[in-house]
Amino acid sequence: MKTYFITGATGYIGEVVAERLLAHGVRLEALVRTEEKAARLEGKGIKPIIGDLADARLLKGAAERSDGVVHLAVSHTPDNERLDTSAVDAILDGLSGSGKPFVYTSGTLIYGDTSTAIVDEAAAPRPQPFLEWKAKQEQKVLDAAERNVRSIVIRPVLVYGKGGGLVQAHLRLCQELGMAKYIGDGSNAWSTIHVDDLASLYDRALTYGLPGSLYNAASREQVTMRELMGAIARNAMLESAVGSLSLDEAMEILGPNAWPLSISQRISGLKAEKELQWEAGSPSILEDIVQGSYS
């Protein structure tokens, strides 16, 4: 029986990925920062390793004794840039020369605004300054194939499902503000992926992904921000408060988080469908918001 090491196993995506892997009969060791989270993982049959991303020796050792690593403990703050860089270096050192898989989590914001085009993995990244480090991390992981690591990068789009994630956060924000607003005319669109389908993709990539592979994690669904905010408004009973804000007005409310809501993220996931025999089959994000897990 194989044993995989996972970071971020108590997070929104990581928890579902861990459950998926456990269901397929593997053992999991997971990095956690507190005794409380350790007890939670033990209750699910996961061996906790108490520590953090700054502990390079711990991460290297966990990677060395594992049959592969899934890295989901990722964020985009300056401090986590340092932590993520150090953590990935340690994990790759532990896996170097082994041929074992390393699945690294990035994101499609690295493409910037895709406008009306649907972009795939062949498109060059156009990261904003605050994401330039992420592009470097991706390349480091992909280049690790030359060190005999079966390295794989996954870029998820807007993740939804099970009542959580950014959709839940935005629903709460709209309820607090008493309004549901899109930016401009709301015609900018995002590709989506249900968290269960995303977990399935991690599973397939861990098992079948080739060294140095990059995959967008996206279903074939695309929704405009106007459609998305309309569904959130129906959920929150704010139909009369749906409307438009300028980008400047949105930035006064959301700060830098307004920018992603103003752009399009039309992303193709066809490469994963073809190479990994993976398919997204969950209900639409709009359906899930109005009458599914968010209702």
ZIBELFEN-V918242 format. One record per helix or strand of 3 or more residues. SS is the DSSP state (H for helix, E for strand). FROM is the first residue (numbers start at 1). TO is the last residue. If there is no record, write none. Layout:
BEGIN
SS,FROM,TO
SS,FROM,TO
END
This chain:
BEGIN
E,3,7
H,12,23
E,27,32
H,35,42
E,47,50
H,56,65
E,68,71
H,78,95
E,101,105
H,108,111
H,129,147
E,150,156
E,158,160
H,165,177
E,180,183
E,189,194
H,195,208
E,213,217
E,222,224
H,225,236
H,239,241
E,242,245
H,247,262
H,270,276
H,285,291
END
